[in-house]
Amino acid sequence: MSKRITSVALAVLMLLSVALPASAAVQATSVEVRGTVANETAIAGGFNASNVAELVWTPQTFAGFFYDLKDNLGKEKLQITNISVAARQIPKDGLVYSTGAEPKQLKVVKEAFNGSGADATAGGLERVGTAFTSKGEYWIIGWQAEKYVALNGKVDKLSKLLLEHGTAAVDKKTLTVGETWDVGDGWTLTANSIDARATPRQVWLTLSKDGVKKDDKVISAGAGGKPIFTYVEKSIAGESDVPLFVTYVDSVFAGATTDMVQLRYTWVISSTVREIKSSDTYGVFKDPNIDNTAKTITIDTDSTLSLTRDAVIDLMGEMKFRTADSNELRFYPMVMRTQPGIYEVRGTVANQTAIAGGFNASNVAELVWTPQTFAGFFYDLKDNLGKEKLQITNISVAARQIPKDGLVYSTGAEPKQLKVVKEAFNGSGADATAGGLERVGTAFTSKGEYWIIGWQAEKYVALNGKVDKLSKLLLEHGTAAVDKKTLTVGETWDVGDGWTLTANSIDARATPRQVWLTLSKDGVKKDDKVISAGAGGKPIFTYVEKSIAGESDVPLFVTYVDSVFAGATTDMVQLRYTWVISSTVREIKSSDTYGVFKDPNIDNTAKTITIDTDSTLSLTRDATIDLMGEMKFRTADSSDLRFYPKVDYQIGEGPEPVVTPGVTPGVTPGVTPPTNVTPTPVTTPPVTTPGETPPPATPTPTPTPPPTPGFEAVFAIAGMIAVAYLVLRQRK
């Protein structure tokens, strides 16, 4: 018997270790979650006051807003009702933000009591019909692109949802007697003891907040008892009798040496309440209209909003507009995420009812994602570049399937002018060539442009314009003062990816002055040159790799010597417009398989790649479906077919909870929801020279999250097997 139980235990543990979710995400130092781009020419009907209804962002078009895929919830909206393109201004009251609370049923009601609020009340759930609805629903709301619970349904009194366990095995929590669960945000729950002689069995639980006991109760386990522990705060933020903590005692185990309790469907909100007041100012907005009957908040701008060129404009909370560095007015709303965690960046939601014209094969043109509708795709706001597209050309809603060849991914390369050409040589490729830029008219275009392309939702440079030979753009300095790089003589600049540049010496007697530079890769010298400074000389240093990935004469490194200084004790050189790509090349082959796609059609004349699915793709309920690279589909846990494309981005080291936009990372464990993005690549080297871009600030510490539920499941089941073994051994 003991050998059999030991074998079972090992088998279960091995299976669980395989089943636990793995963390795979694109590394980033920050994640810019953007909405669709407002563009003078791109918005249907034009971009003027008579067509302002087009200028609206919802959770469908701005993934920074809160969205619940399972229940299709999310009512945040940002709308421009008046705008002047010529003045680049939104007048007072011309930008309106609105949101609303929606009911969402507690998991404990839905799963343990078949959706019956009355039965849940009999089972110990308190305040049903008052704080909760008669169906056992709480009120969920997005506010300033963050997710909250409306206390007692009041939209002006908001609390963070800290935890809501789902139905998966990893969402169970097992406590041995005497053990305390650190739930988060100061909440702890202790299993004091169990009564195995009672029918049904009982457990004595104590709930504390910040070390102070809030309540203790004896709870009966399972459907035969009164299994719900509800803690109700008598008074908080002017509200009476507010449920803050709910958990369900699923089962109680009595072993020979260890007793334990298993909890499910735990729901916890913060006791810190954010109050919205009708007379207050929120960023550029003022005097919200709060309607607790309709459960809505509406607020508009208090003064004129200038859409300055190349700017980040604060709106409210973490919400901002980013404008293009362009004469053409182009901008989008965005939220910048910087806290450690994994952020899920989503596209618009494919929905049976939400897609105009229906959700069937005759309307598949609606089922398409571009950089406008899926911010995981590469997009360049300044030059309006980005050609990735994911399109469903055939689908069966009834079968929840996309047949072979029914999902098509395509992309294309577009020219982007080097900053050194545009800024230092007024856009003239010929002048830049005279200034030292090599391979203009071949690797670069005659205008001094390189070819930029998105592939698998990542940004690349097409080597010599070949879309099947891709290299990462490691660095491209702009025109800002922080983009200058100053090196003292003898100093080496660690550019990143193994590239280093050393300023060996300067010649201050030459006219114009000169600097001797050495470029190395992984410690091996690649080139050294004497470069004259500024417009009067030949100021560009270009390094051309003779042969790489089957391509000849490929420029990998470009920098511009802006000026050379000769001091009494220190000599230095200032560099600008540095452009560097990786020597690691990703080759795309026409006969290869890429995730669920196969045999790409590569056209280096048109500079496009098109690839479709190799087999049937099942849109299984409540699933994450790998597509290609880090691109995935996420489907709703719903009989209604609903899904979106997504890419996960990770800030910081190690696995972290996937973060829904609007949810503080590290606080909501076990949640897997939505988002849209332009990531800041980790490959950008840190700048350390005084007066230049400082290293990223140390992130504000986040609360330590509760233990990862997946591993709890392993230890819980292992514990139960051990108990079973001990009990059976006693009976021998």
WOURJO-V949549 format. One record per residue. N is the residue number from 0. RES is the residue in three letters. SS is DSSP state (a for helix, b for strand, c for the rest). PSI is psi in degrees with one decimal (999 if undefined). BURIAL is # if it has 24 or more other C-alpha atoms within 12 Angstrom, else .. Layout:
BEGIN
N,RES,SS,PSI,BURIAL
N,RES,SS,PSI,BURIAL
END
This chain:
BEGIN
0,MET,c,-46.1,.
1,SER,a,-39.0,.
2,LYS,a,-39.4,.
3,ARG,a,-43.7,.
4,ILE,a,-40.7,.
5,THR,a,-41.3,.
6,SER,a,-43.4,.
7,VAL,a,-44.5,.
8,ALA,a,-47.0,#
9,LEU,a,-40.0,.
10,ALA,a,-44.3,.
11,VAL,a,-45.3,.
12,LEU,a,-38.3,#
13,MET,a,-43.4,.
14,LEU,a,-42.2,.
15,LEU,a,-38.3,.
16,SER,a,-30.9,.
17,VAL,a,-37.0,.
18,ALA,a,-20.5,.
19,LEU,c,138.2,.
20,PRO,c,139.0,.
21,ALA,c,151.3,.
22,SER,c,120.3,.
23,ALA,c,122.4,#
24,ALA,c,158.7,#
25,VAL,b,129.0,#
26,GLN,b,138.3,#
27,ALA,b,158.1,#
28,THR,b,-21.8,#
29,SER,b,159.6,#
30,VAL,b,119.3,#
31,GLU,b,109.0,#
32,VAL,b,110.2,#
33,ARG,b,159.9,#
34,GLY,b,-177.6,#
35,THR,c,155.7,#
36,VAL,c,123.7,#
37,ALA,b,124.9,#
38,ASN,b,136.7,#
39,GLU,c,-33.6,#
40,THR,c,-21.8,.
41,ALA,c,-23.0,.
42,ILE,c,124.2,.
43,ALA,c,132.5,.
44,GLY,c,-2.6,.
45,GLY,c,175.0,.
46,PHE,c,78.1,#
47,ASN,c,175.7,#
48,ALA,a,-26.6,.
49,SER,a,-8.9,.
50,ASN,a,25.5,.
51,VAL,a,-16.5,#
52,ALA,a,-21.4,.
53,GLU,a,-22.8,#
54,LEU,c,72.6,#
55,VAL,b,138.7,#
56,TRP,b,132.9,#
57,THR,b,-179.6,#
58,PRO,c,-19.9,#
59,GLN,c,-31.6,#
60,THR,c,-2.8,#
61,PHE,b,101.0,#
62,ALA,c,-5.4,#
63,GLY,c,-25.8,#
64,PHE,c,150.2,#
65,PHE,c,135.6,#
66,TYR,c,135.4,#
67,ASP,b,107.0,#
68,LEU,c,-41.1,#
69,LYS,c,-47.7,#
70,ASP,c,7.1,#
71,ASN,c,49.7,#
72,LEU,b,149.3,#
73,GLY,c,116.1,#
74,LYS,c,12.0,#
75,GLU,c,144.3,#
76,LYS,b,137.4,#
77,LEU,b,122.3,#
78,GLN,b,133.6,#
79,ILE,b,121.9,#
80,THR,c,-8.5,#
81,ASN,c,136.0,#
82,ILE,c,147.6,#
83,SER,b,112.3,#
84,VAL,c,-44.1,#
85,ALA,c,-43.4,.
86,ALA,c,-8.1,.
87,ARG,c,49.5,#
88,GLN,b,146.0,#
89,ILE,b,116.9,#
90,PRO,c,168.5,#
91,LYS,c,136.9,.
92,ASP,c,6.3,#
93,GLY,c,-8.6,#
94,LEU,b,123.1,#
95,VAL,b,130.8,#
96,TYR,b,134.7,#
97,SER,b,157.5,#
98,THR,b,171.0,#
99,GLY,b,153.6,#
100,ALA,c,144.8,#
101,GLU,b,147.5,#
102,PRO,b,139.4,#
103,LYS,b,123.7,#
104,GLN,b,135.2,#
105,LEU,c,140.1,#
106,LYS,a,-37.1,#
107,VAL,a,-35.1,#
108,VAL,a,-48.1,#
109,LYS,a,-43.8,.
110,GLU,a,-41.3,#
111,ALA,a,-21.0,#
112,PHE,c,25.1,#
113,ASN,c,33.5,.
114,GLY,c,6.9,.
115,SER,c,112.7,#
116,GLY,a,-35.4,#
117,ALA,a,-44.5,#
118,ASP,a,-36.7,#
119,ALA,a,-37.4,#
120,THR,a,-45.4,#
121,ALA,a,-27.7,.
122,GLY,c,2.1,#
123,GLY,c,-2.0,#
124,LEU,c,124.4,#
125,GLU,c,158.5,#
126,ARG,c,25.6,#
127,VAL,b,129.2,#
128,GLY,c,-7.3,.
129,THR,c,-81.5,#
130,ALA,c,-44.5,#
131,PHE,b,157.3,#
132,THR,c,174.4,#
133,SER,c,-18.5,#
134,LYS,c,7.6,#
135,GLY,c,38.9,#
136,GLU,b,143.1,#
137,TYR,b,172.9,#
138,TRP,b,120.0,#
139,ILE,b,143.4,#
140,ILE,b,144.1,#
141,GLY,b,138.0,#
142,TRP,b,121.2,#
143,GLN,c,41.6,#
144,ALA,c,27.8,#
145,GLU,b,154.7,#
146,LYS,b,132.5,#
147,TYR,b,167.1,#
148,VAL,b,131.7,#
149,ALA,b,113.0,#
150,LEU,a,126.2,#
151,ASN,a,26.5,#
152,GLY,a,8.2,#
153,LYS,c,116.8,#
154,VAL,c,-11.7,#
155,ASP,c,7.6,#
156,LYS,b,102.9,#
157,LEU,b,138.6,#
158,SER,b,143.7,#
159,LYS,b,134.8,#
160,LEU,b,108.5,#
161,LEU,b,-35.8,#
162,LEU,b,134.0,#
163,GLU,b,106.0,#
164,HIS,c,142.0,#
165,GLY,c,-148.9,#
166,THR,c,-7.7,#
167,ALA,c,158.5,#
168,ALA,a,-34.4,#
169,VAL,a,-11.7,#
170,ASP,a,1.6,#
171,LYS,c,149.6,#
172,LYS,b,122.1,#
173,THR,b,128.4,#
174,LEU,b,131.1,#
175,THR,b,157.6,#
176,VAL,c,131.0,#
177,GLY,c,-11.2,.
178,GLU,c,145.9,.
179,THR,b,130.4,#
180,TRP,b,119.1,#
181,ASP,b,97.9,#
182,VAL,b,-30.8,#
183,GLY,b,155.4,#
184,ASP,c,29.3,#
185,GLY,c,-10.0,#
186,TRP,b,134.8,#
187,THR,b,147.2,#
188,LEU,b,127.7,#
189,THR,b,132.9,#
190,ALA,b,105.2,#
191,ASN,b,-50.6,#
192,SER,b,168.5,#
193,ILE,b,158.1,#
194,ASP,b,102.0,#
195,ALA,c,-11.2,.
196,ARG,c,-18.8,.
197,ALA,c,155.3,.
198,THR,c,109.7,.
199,PRO,c,167.5,#
200,ARG,c,155.3,#
201,GLN,b,158.4,#
202,VAL,b,142.9,#
203,TRP,b,116.6,#
204,LEU,b,143.3,#
205,THR,b,127.5,#
206,LEU,b,131.1,#
207,SER,b,156.7,#
208,LYS,b,120.5,#
209,ASP,c,38.4,.
210,GLY,c,-2.2,.
211,VAL,b,127.3,.
212,LYS,b,129.8,.
213,LYS,b,-34.0,#
214,ASP,b,152.6,#
215,ASP,b,144.7,.
216,LYS,b,153.0,#
217,VAL,b,120.6,#
218,ILE,b,133.6,#
219,SER,b,146.3,#
220,ALA,c,146.4,#
221,GLY,c,-177.7,#
222,ALA,c,-24.7,#
223,GLY,c,-11.0,.
224,GLY,c,-146.3,#
225,LYS,c,80.5,#
226,PRO,c,-2.1,#
227,ILE,b,130.4,#
228,PHE,b,116.6,#
229,THR,b,128.7,#
230,TYR,b,125.7,#
231,VAL,b,121.8,#
232,GLU,b,127.1,#
233,LYS,b,-40.1,.
234,SER,b,128.0,.
235,ILE,b,127.5,.
236,ALA,c,37.3,#
237,GLY,c,3.2,.
238,GLU,b,141.9,#
239,SER,b,143.7,.
240,ASP,b,70.9,.
241,VAL,b,118.3,#
242,PRO,b,127.9,#
243,LEU,b,-20.0,#
244,PHE,b,128.7,#
245,VAL,b,132.6,#
246,THR,b,161.5,#
247,TYR,b,123.3,#
248,VAL,b,103.8,#
249,ASP,b,-41.8,#
250,SER,b,155.6,#
251,VAL,b,130.4,#
252,PHE,b,137.4,#
253,ALA,b,112.0,#
254,GLY,c,176.5,#
255,ALA,c,-36.3,.
256,THR,c,-16.3,.
257,THR,c,132.8,#
258,ASP,b,147.0,#
259,MET,b,162.5,#
260,VAL,b,143.5,#
261,GLN,b,126.7,#
262,LEU,b,147.6,#
263,ARG,b,164.8,#
264,TYR,b,30.7,#
265,THR,b,136.0,#
266,TRP,b,123.8,#
267,VAL,b,134.5,#
268,ILE,b,162.0,#
269,SER,b,149.4,#
270,SER,b,-0.8,#
271,THR,b,118.5,.
272,VAL,b,134.0,#
273,ARG,b,115.3,#
274,GLU,b,130.6,#
275,ILE,c,126.9,#
276,LYS,c,139.1,.
277,SER,c,-15.7,.
278,SER,c,6.6,.
279,ASP,c,164.7,.
280,THR,b,136.6,.
281,TYR,b,95.8,#
282,GLY,c,-124.3,#
283,VAL,c,2.0,#
284,PHE,b,154.4,#
285,LYS,b,150.7,#
286,ASP,b,67.9,.
287,PRO,b,143.4,#
288,ASN,b,110.3,#
289,ILE,b,122.5,#
290,ASP,b,99.2,.
291,ASN,c,-10.6,#
292,THR,c,-51.2,.
293,ALA,c,-11.7,.
294,LYS,c,49.5,#
295,THR,b,155.7,#
296,ILE,b,132.0,#
297,THR,b,135.8,#
298,ILE,b,139.1,#
299,ASP,b,172.5,#
300,THR,b,149.3,#
301,ASP,c,-14.6,#
302,SER,c,176.7,.
303,THR,c,137.8,.
304,LEU,b,116.3,#
305,SER,b,127.3,#
306,LEU,c,67.9,#
307,THR,c,143.7,#
308,ARG,c,137.1,.
309,ASP,c,57.7,#
310,ALA,c,157.2,.
311,VAL,b,117.4,#
312,ILE,b,115.8,#
313,ASP,b,135.7,#
314,LEU,b,-66.8,#
315,MET,b,129.8,#
316,GLY,c,-128.0,.
317,GLU,c,1.8,#
318,MET,b,135.8,#
319,LYS,b,163.0,#
320,PHE,b,139.8,#
321,ARG,b,127.5,#
322,THR,b,152.2,#
323,ALA,c,148.9,#
324,ASP,c,73.7,.
325,SER,c,149.7,.
326,ASN,c,-31.9,.
327,GLU,c,133.4,#
328,LEU,c,118.0,#
329,ARG,b,130.2,#
330,PHE,b,166.1,#
331,TYR,b,156.0,#
332,PRO,b,151.2,#
333,MET,b,159.5,#
334,VAL,b,131.2,#
335,MET,b,122.7,#
336,ARG,b,127.6,#
337,THR,c,-13.2,#
338,GLN,c,147.0,#
339,PRO,c,140.9,#
340,GLY,b,175.6,#
341,ILE,b,123.8,#
342,TYR,b,128.5,#
343,GLU,b,116.5,#
344,VAL,b,116.4,#
345,ARG,b,161.6,#
346,GLY,b,-176.6,#
347,THR,c,155.0,#
348,VAL,c,122.0,#
349,ALA,b,124.0,#
350,ASN,b,135.5,#
351,GLN,c,-34.0,#
352,THR,c,-23.1,.
353,ALA,c,-23.6,.
354,ILE,c,124.6,.
355,ALA,c,132.4,.
356,GLY,c,-4.3,.
357,GLY,c,176.3,.
358,PHE,c,77.6,#
359,ASN,c,174.7,#
360,ALA,a,-28.1,.
361,SER,a,-9.3,.
362,ASN,a,27.3,.
363,VAL,a,-16.5,#
364,ALA,a,-22.4,.
365,GLU,a,-23.6,#
366,LEU,c,69.2,#
367,VAL,b,138.6,#
368,TRP,b,133.3,#
369,THR,b,-179.5,#
370,PRO,c,-19.4,#
371,GLN,c,-30.7,#
372,THR,c,-2.7,#
373,PHE,b,100.3,#
374,ALA,c,-3.5,#
375,GLY,c,-27.1,#
376,PHE,c,150.4,#
377,PHE,c,134.8,#
378,TYR,c,134.8,#
379,ASP,b,107.9,#
380,LEU,c,-40.2,#
381,LYS,c,-48.9,#
382,ASP,c,7.0,#
383,ASN,c,48.7,#
384,LEU,b,148.5,#
385,GLY,c,115.2,#
386,LYS,c,11.2,#
387,GLU,c,144.3,#
388,LYS,b,137.2,#
389,LEU,b,121.9,#
390,GLN,b,133.1,#
391,ILE,b,120.6,#
392,THR,c,-8.7,#
393,ASN,c,135.2,#
394,ILE,c,146.7,#
395,SER,b,111.6,#
396,VAL,c,-43.1,#
397,ALA,c,-42.8,.
398,ALA,c,-7.0,.
399,ARG,c,49.4,#
400,GLN,b,146.6,#
401,ILE,b,115.9,#
402,PRO,c,169.1,#
403,LYS,c,136.7,.
404,ASP,c,6.5,#
405,GLY,c,-8.9,#
406,LEU,b,123.1,#
407,VAL,b,130.2,#
408,TYR,b,135.2,#
409,SER,b,157.4,#
410,THR,b,171.2,#
411,GLY,b,153.9,#
412,ALA,c,145.5,#
413,GLU,b,147.6,#
414,PRO,b,139.2,#
415,LYS,b,124.0,#
416,GLN,b,134.6,#
417,LEU,c,140.2,#
418,LYS,a,-36.3,#
419,VAL,a,-33.4,#
420,VAL,a,-47.3,#
421,LYS,a,-43.4,.
422,GLU,a,-41.0,#
423,ALA,a,-20.8,#
424,PHE,c,23.8,#
425,ASN,c,35.0,.
426,GLY,c,7.0,.
427,SER,c,113.7,#
428,GLY,a,-34.6,#
429,ALA,a,-44.2,#
430,ASP,a,-37.8,#
431,ALA,a,-36.2,#
432,THR,a,-44.3,#
433,ALA,a,-26.8,.
434,GLY,c,1.6,#
435,GLY,c,-2.8,#
436,LEU,c,123.6,#
437,GLU,c,157.9,#
438,ARG,c,26.4,#
439,VAL,b,130.0,#
440,GLY,c,-7.8,.
441,THR,c,-81.7,#
442,ALA,c,-44.2,#
443,PHE,b,157.4,#
444,THR,c,174.5,#
445,SER,c,-18.1,#
446,LYS,c,6.7,#
447,GLY,c,39.3,#
448,GLU,b,142.6,#
449,TYR,b,172.4,#
450,TRP,b,119.8,#
451,ILE,b,142.2,#
452,ILE,b,144.2,#
453,GLY,b,137.0,#
454,TRP,b,121.9,#
455,GLN,c,40.3,#
456,ALA,c,24.7,#
457,GLU,b,154.6,#
458,LYS,b,132.3,#
459,TYR,b,167.1,#
460,VAL,b,132.5,#
461,ALA,b,113.2,#
462,LEU,a,126.0,#
463,ASN,a,25.1,#
464,GLY,a,8.9,#
465,LYS,c,116.4,#
466,VAL,c,-11.9,#
467,ASP,c,7.1,#
468,LYS,b,103.6,#
469,LEU,b,139.5,#
470,SER,b,145.1,#
471,LYS,b,135.7,#
472,LEU,b,108.8,#
473,LEU,b,-35.4,#
474,LEU,b,134.7,#
475,GLU,b,104.8,#
476,HIS,c,141.6,#
477,GLY,c,-150.7,#
478,THR,c,-7.4,.
479,ALA,c,158.4,.
480,ALA,a,-34.0,.
481,VAL,a,-11.5,.
482,ASP,a,1.9,#
483,LYS,c,149.4,#
484,LYS,b,122.6,#
485,THR,b,129.0,#
486,LEU,b,130.9,#
487,THR,b,156.6,#
488,VAL,c,130.6,#
489,GLY,c,-12.3,.
490,GLU,c,145.6,#
491,THR,b,130.9,#
492,TRP,b,118.5,#
493,ASP,b,98.3,#
494,VAL,b,-31.0,#
495,GLY,b,155.6,#
496,ASP,c,29.4,#
497,GLY,c,-9.6,#
498,TRP,b,134.9,#
499,THR,b,148.0,#
500,LEU,b,127.4,#
501,THR,b,132.9,#
502,ALA,b,104.4,#
503,ASN,b,-50.7,#
504,SER,b,167.3,#
505,ILE,b,157.4,#
506,ASP,b,101.7,#
507,ALA,c,-12.0,.
508,ARG,c,-18.8,.
509,ALA,c,156.1,.
510,THR,c,112.2,.
511,PRO,c,166.6,#
512,ARG,c,156.0,#
513,GLN,b,157.9,#
514,VAL,b,141.9,#
515,TRP,b,116.9,#
516,LEU,b,142.8,#
517,THR,b,126.7,#
518,LEU,b,130.8,#
519,SER,b,157.8,#
520,LYS,b,119.7,#
521,ASP,c,39.0,.
522,GLY,c,-2.9,.
523,VAL,b,127.8,.
524,LYS,b,130.0,.
525,LYS,b,-34.5,#
526,ASP,b,153.7,#
527,ASP,b,144.3,.
528,LYS,b,152.2,#
529,VAL,b,120.7,#
530,ILE,b,134.2,#
531,SER,b,146.5,#
532,ALA,c,145.6,#
533,GLY,c,-175.8,#
534,ALA,c,-24.7,#
535,GLY,c,-10.3,.
536,GLY,c,-146.5,#
537,LYS,c,80.7,#
538,PRO,c,-1.8,#
539,ILE,b,130.7,#
540,PHE,b,116.9,#
541,THR,b,128.8,#
542,TYR,b,124.8,#
543,VAL,b,122.7,#
544,GLU,b,126.5,#
545,LYS,b,-40.6,.
546,SER,b,128.1,.
547,ILE,b,127.9,.
548,ALA,c,37.1,#
549,GLY,c,3.7,.
550,GLU,b,143.2,#
551,SER,b,143.9,.
552,ASP,b,70.9,.
553,VAL,b,118.0,#
554,PRO,b,127.5,#
555,LEU,b,-19.7,#
556,PHE,b,128.5,#
557,VAL,b,132.9,#
558,THR,b,163.0,#
559,TYR,b,124.0,#
560,VAL,b,105.0,#
561,ASP,b,-42.4,#
562,SER,b,157.0,#
563,VAL,b,131.5,#
564,PHE,b,138.4,#
565,ALA,b,109.8,.
566,GLY,c,176.1,.
567,ALA,c,-37.8,.
568,THR,c,-17.4,.
569,THR,c,132.9,.
570,ASP,b,145.7,#
571,MET,b,163.5,#
572,VAL,b,143.4,#
573,GLN,b,126.5,#
574,LEU,b,146.9,#
575,ARG,b,164.7,#
576,TYR,b,31.9,#
577,THR,b,134.3,#
578,TRP,b,124.3,#
579,VAL,b,134.0,#
580,ILE,b,162.7,#
581,SER,b,148.8,#
582,SER,b,-1.4,#
583,THR,b,118.8,.
584,VAL,b,133.0,#
585,ARG,b,115.6,#
586,GLU,b,131.2,#
587,ILE,c,127.2,#
588,LYS,c,139.2,.
589,SER,c,-15.4,.
590,SER,c,6.5,.
591,ASP,c,164.9,.
592,THR,b,136.3,.
593,TYR,b,96.2,#
594,GLY,c,-124.7,#
595,VAL,c,2.1,#
596,PHE,b,155.3,#
597,LYS,b,149.3,#
598,ASP,b,68.9,.
599,PRO,b,144.5,#
600,ASN,b,111.0,#
601,ILE,b,122.7,#
602,ASP,b,98.9,.
603,ASN,c,-11.4,#
604,THR,c,-50.5,.
605,ALA,c,-12.1,.
606,LYS,c,49.7,#
607,THR,b,155.7,#
608,ILE,b,132.8,#
609,THR,b,135.5,#
610,ILE,b,139.3,#
611,ASP,b,173.6,#
612,THR,b,148.2,#
613,ASP,c,-16.2,#
614,SER,c,177.5,.
615,THR,c,137.5,.
616,LEU,b,116.1,#
617,SER,b,126.7,#
618,LEU,c,66.3,#
619,THR,c,142.8,#
620,ARG,c,138.3,.
621,ASP,c,57.9,#
622,ALA,c,156.7,#
623,THR,b,118.4,#
624,ILE,b,116.3,#
625,ASP,b,135.0,#
626,LEU,b,-66.0,#
627,MET,b,131.3,#
628,GLY,c,-128.6,#
629,GLU,c,4.7,#
630,MET,b,134.5,#
631,LYS,b,162.5,#
632,PHE,b,141.8,#
633,ARG,b,121.4,#
634,THR,b,151.2,#
635,ALA,c,149.2,#
636,ASP,c,73.3,#
637,SER,c,147.4,.
638,SER,c,-23.3,.
639,ASP,c,124.5,#
640,LEU,c,118.7,#
641,ARG,b,129.9,#
642,PHE,b,166.3,#
643,TYR,b,157.1,#
644,PRO,b,152.9,#
645,LYS,b,159.3,#
646,VAL,b,137.2,#
647,ASP,b,138.0,#
648,TYR,b,133.6,#
649,GLN,b,128.0,#
650,ILE,b,128.2,#
651,GLY,c,-178.2,#
652,GLU,c,152.2,.
653,GLY,c,161.5,.
654,PRO,c,134.6,#
655,GLU,c,161.4,#
656,PRO,c,144.2,#
657,VAL,b,133.5,#
658,VAL,b,124.3,#
659,THR,c,138.1,#
660,PRO,c,131.0,#
661,GLY,c,1.3,#
662,VAL,c,128.7,#
663,THR,c,123.4,#
664,PRO,c,145.7,#
665,GLY,c,1.4,#
666,VAL,c,-30.3,#
667,THR,c,85.1,#
668,PRO,c,148.6,#
669,GLY,c,9.7,#
670,VAL,c,138.4,#
671,THR,c,86.8,#
672,PRO,c,-152.0,#
673,PRO,c,176.9,#
674,THR,c,178.4,#
675,ASN,c,144.1,#
676,VAL,c,151.1,#
677,THR,b,103.5,#
678,PRO,b,151.8,#
679,THR,b,114.9,#
680,PRO,b,145.4,#
681,VAL,c,-22.8,#
682,THR,c,-14.9,#
683,THR,c,122.0,#
684,PRO,c,149.0,#
685,PRO,c,143.7,#
686,VAL,c,128.1,#
687,THR,c,-9.1,.
688,THR,c,135.1,#
689,PRO,c,138.8,.
690,GLY,c,-4.0,.
691,GLU,c,-173.0,.
692,THR,c,122.2,.
693,PRO,c,160.9,.
694,PRO,c,155.4,.
695,PRO,c,139.9,.
696,ALA,c,150.7,.
697,THR,c,124.9,.
698,PRO,c,148.4,.
699,THR,c,129.5,.
700,PRO,c,140.1,.
701,THR,c,156.2,.
702,PRO,c,143.3,.
703,THR,c,123.0,.
704,PRO,c,157.6,#
705,PRO,c,160.6,#
706,PRO,c,148.4,#
707,THR,c,123.9,#
708,PRO,a,-31.2,#
709,GLY,a,-44.4,#
710,PHE,a,-29.4,#
711,GLU,a,-38.0,#
712,ALA,a,-41.4,#
713,VAL,a,-50.7,#
714,PHE,a,-33.9,#
715,ALA,a,-48.9,#
716,ILE,a,-38.0,#
717,ALA,a,-40.7,#
718,GLY,a,-43.7,#
719,MET,a,-39.4,#
720,ILE,a,-40.5,#
721,ALA,a,-41.2,#
722,VAL,a,-45.3,#
723,ALA,a,-41.2,#
724,TYR,a,-45.1,#
725,LEU,a,-42.6,.
726,VAL,a,-46.0,.
727,LEU,a,-35.4,.
728,ARG,a,-33.8,.
729,GLN,a,-30.3,.
730,ARG,a,-10.3,.
731,LYS,c,999,.
END
